């Protein structure tokens, strides 16, 4: 199982200029991937901007959005943003997409929080059309450079429609920020949908887990704050699942490996760059 690390782009009032250096050190440390967190209505750094900054600061490490909220974006705009990041990085981006569950993230007029599943399915076709270099209606030119590749897609969501979306249109699946025993069933559902669709090979299965090494309680407080609009019960549960300290982190890594995750992204709970080195010493 590969071990990646998150970019601290959605820590409240993040010191944004830490992101390029965080990315550079993550690559030097040997993490497989840098992952962004996606949300609009929060005082962090936009996931596409964080990934672009990481792309410019690195040359080898993978880049993944886990997850970007697809339906909050106009489809043509997101397709161009994603391909631009992929192109700048030399083809290192994997676009992880979710529907989004917080109404305040839907800030673009006409793109509200209803009907997001059907809208995303339509948007996927738009993304792929743009990446193939087709000229959209009303435009005089394609949106991306000739020779652009189709950016690999992962999908989140713990319902059958999400598993089917992976089998129909994706390279794989990205799990929610919950313990391994809650993700195991989703992984099984994705594998089953993939097989039923007649896809060759296996879906790429990515897991996410929050960690804190030096300050577990402070990390949990930051995670609670981020999820607080989902309600105290949900925020408290996700915060309680933060892996605090070396032994807890090692245990979490083992649990996700046991359920067959291909990659685990360890998401930081602060923008303290020393936390990157602390967790690297534990897991790499």
RAKA-V433025 format. One record per backbone hydrogen bond with DSSP energy under -0.5 kcal/mol. NH is the residue of the N-H (numbers start at 1). CO is the residue of the C=O. E is the energy in kcal/mol with one decimal. If there is no record, write none. Layout:
# RAKA-V433025
[[NH;CO;E] [NH;CO;E]]
This chain:
# RAKA-V433025
[[2;262;-2.4] [4;2;-0.5] [4;264;-3.0] [5;33;-2.8] [6;266;-2.6] [7;35;-3.7] [9;7;-1.9] [11;8;-0.9] [13;43;-1.9] [14;11;-1.7] [14;43;-0.6] [16;14;-1.4] [18;15;-2.3] [19;16;-1.7] [21;17;-0.5] [22;18;-2.9] [23;19;-2.5] [24;20;-2.4] [25;21;-2.5] [26;22;-2.2] [27;23;-2.1] [28;24;-2.1] [29;25;-2.3] [30;26;-1.2] [30;27;-0.5] [31;26;-1.8] [32;3;-2.6] [34;62;-2.6] [35;5;-1.9] [36;64;-2.1] [38;67;-0.9] [39;37;-0.5] [42;40;-2.1] [44;42;-2.5] [45;9;-3.3] [50;46;-2.6] [51;47;-2.5] [52;48;-2.1] [53;49;-2.6] [54;50;-2.3] [55;51;-2.5] [56;52;-2.1] [57;53;-1.2] [58;54;-0.7] [58;55;-0.8] [62;32;-2.2] [63;92;-2.5] [64;34;-2.4] [65;94;-1.5] [66;36;-2.5] [66;64;-0.6] [68;96;-3.1] [70;68;-1.3] [70;98;-1.6] [71;98;-0.5] [72;69;-1.2] [73;70;-2.0] [78;74;-2.3] [79;75;-2.5] [80;76;-2.0] [81;77;-2.6] [82;78;-3.0] [83;79;-2.2] [84;80;-2.4] [85;81;-2.2] [86;82;-2.6] [87;83;-3.0] [88;84;-2.6] [89;85;-2.1] [90;86;-0.6] [90;87;-1.0] [91;86;-3.4] [92;86;-0.5] [94;63;-2.3] [95;152;-2.8] [96;94;-0.9] [97;95;-0.5] [97;154;-2.6] [98;68;-2.7] [103;101;-0.6] [105;102;-1.9] [106;103;-1.6] [107;105;-1.6] [109;107;-0.5] [111;108;-2.2] [119;115;-2.0] [120;116;-2.8] [121;117;-2.1] [122;118;-1.8] [123;119;-2.7] [124;120;-2.6] [125;121;-1.1] [126;122;-1.5] [127;123;-3.0] [128;124;-2.4] [129;125;-1.9] [130;126;-2.6] [131;127;-2.6] [132;128;-1.5] [133;130;-1.7] [134;129;-2.1] [136;134;-0.6] [139;136;-2.1] [148;145;-1.6] [151;149;-0.6] [152;93;-0.6] [154;95;-2.4] [155;172;-1.5] [156;97;-2.4] [162;159;-0.9] [163;159;-1.6] [164;160;-2.7] [165;161;-1.8] [166;162;-2.0] [167;163;-2.1] [168;164;-2.2] [169;165;-2.9] [170;165;-0.6] [170;166;-2.1] [171;153;-3.6] [172;153;-1.2] [173;204;-2.6] [174;155;-1.8] [175;206;-2.9] [178;176;-2.0] [182;179;-1.5] [183;179;-0.8] [183;180;-0.9] [184;180;-1.9] [187;183;-2.6] [188;184;-2.2] [189;185;-2.3] [190;186;-2.4] [191;187;-2.5] [192;188;-2.4] [193;189;-2.3] [194;190;-2.5] [195;191;-2.3] [196;192;-2.5] [197;193;-1.8] [198;195;-1.4] [199;194;-2.0] [204;171;-2.1] [205;203;-0.6] [206;173;-2.8] [206;204;-0.6] [207;263;-2.7] [208;176;-0.6] [209;265;-2.2] [211;267;-2.4] [212;243;-2.3] [219;215;-2.3] [220;216;-2.6] [221;217;-2.2] [222;218;-1.8] [223;219;-2.1] [224;220;-2.7] [225;221;-2.1] [226;222;-2.0] [227;223;-1.9] [228;224;-0.6] [228;225;-0.9] [230;227;-2.1] [231;228;-1.8] [235;231;-2.6] [236;232;-2.6] [237;233;-2.1] [238;234;-2.4] [239;235;-2.4] [240;236;-2.2] [241;237;-1.0] [241;238;-0.5] [242;239;-1.5] [243;210;-2.6] [244;242;-0.7] [245;212;-2.7] [245;243;-0.6] [249;245;-2.2] [250;246;-2.5] [251;247;-2.1] [252;248;-2.3] [253;249;-2.5] [254;250;-2.2] [255;251;-2.1] [256;252;-2.2] [257;253;-2.1] [258;254;-1.9] [259;255;-1.0] [260;257;-1.3] [261;256;-2.1] [262;205;-2.2] [263;205;-1.6] [264;2;-2.4] [265;207;-2.9] [266;4;-2.3] [266;264;-0.7] [267;209;-2.3] [267;265;-0.8] [269;211;-0.6] [273;271;-0.7] [275;272;-2.0] [276;273;-0.9] [277;273;-1.0] [278;274;-2.5] [279;275;-2.2] [280;276;-1.9] [281;277;-2.0] [282;278;-0.7] [283;279;-2.3] [284;280;-2.2]]
